[in-house]
């Protein structure tokens, strides 16, 4: 029964399929003895553009190393990386993305360019991390507010992961799980949504700091308001 429930949850995160498919990146020089194991999927919406990298390990040994952006055909020197299955922000990675895949496992990494304002960098609802499960994402500079619509089955729950550049703080910490990563010098919000209908709108308000913030002061506020440090 437990395995059936687990499989159903996995299916929910994979369906419906995104419009465009994933392209094998190591077709002629596979990183695995079993054949192509690295696939890249581009997502372009009216609110953002990003890539999802799938690294599949079908071997009995750990697959560990790094993949250059150039080998993926990406004309960039730095991208933010988010691990979908581990629900973990891996920070900005320069020139290449580091991967560590356990035997018979898969890594699903969202590769994205950072913005100068708060923005969605992932979800826990679908492997596309925004292409299928989000729409109408909008940043309102005047009101310092991020809004949009999330899509999922009625009765389900899901989370948005939002990155905050330095200089921004949540206007309220209520119903927001805030994590500060001193390692990556980033603050990330995990916003939970309960789906009473198939499409739920959301709004997250922020405030700009009036003075320059040090890591210690941000970390202190995270502790006071119950945020978790990673």
C-alpha positions, 0 to 999 in steps of 0.5 A, a space after each residue: 500500500 505504501 509503495 502504491 501511494 508513493 508511485 501515485 505521488 511520483 506520477 502526479 509530479 510527472 503528469 501532464 507532460 510539458 509541451 516540449 520533450 527533453 533532449 539527450 546531451 550525451 548521445 554520442 559520448 554517454 557518461 554512463 556505460 548503459 547509454 545516454 543518461 543526461 537530458 536537457 529540457 528547455 521551458 519558455 513561458 510568458 514570465 520566465 525561461 529556464 532549463 531542467 537537467 535530468 541525470 539518470 544513473 542506471 549503474 551500481 556505482 555513484 555517478 559524480 562529476 560536473 557538467 559544463 554549461 558549454 557542453 549543454 549548449 548554454 551560452 552562460 557563465 553562471 546559473 542558479 541550480 535547484 534540486 527538485 527531488 531533494 528540494 534543496 537550493 544548490 546556489 549559483 554555480 559558475 561555468 558548470 553544474 556539479 552532480 552526485 547521483 546515487 546508484 539507480 537514481 535520478 537527479 532533476 535540476 532546474 537551471 535558471 538565471 537570477 533576477 534582481 527581484 524576488 522570483 519563483 525558482 522551483 516548485 515541489 508539484 511537477 518536474 517541470 518546476 513551473 511550466 505545467 503547474 504555474 501560470 500568470 506569474 507577475 512581479 509588481 515593482 510598485 507594490 513589491 509583490 509577487 503573484 500568480 496562479 498555481 495548478 493542481 488537483 483539488 485537495 492537494 497541497 504544494 509549495 513554491 520556492 522563491 529566491 530573494 535577492 539581497 535587499 528584499 525581505 518578506 513583508 510577513 513571515 506568517 505561512 512562509 517557511 524562510 530559509 537563509 543559506 549563508 553558504 550561498 548568500 541567499 534567502 529562500 521562501 517555501 510558500 505552501 498552497 492548499 488547493 481548494 480548487 484546481 487553480 489557486 491564486 497567490 500573492 507574496 508581499 515583500 519589503 525593501 531594506 532601508 539599509 545594507 544588510 549583513 549576513 549576521 543581521 539576516 540570520 538573526 531575523 531568521 532565528 527570531 521569526 522561526 526561519 530555518 537555516 540551511 
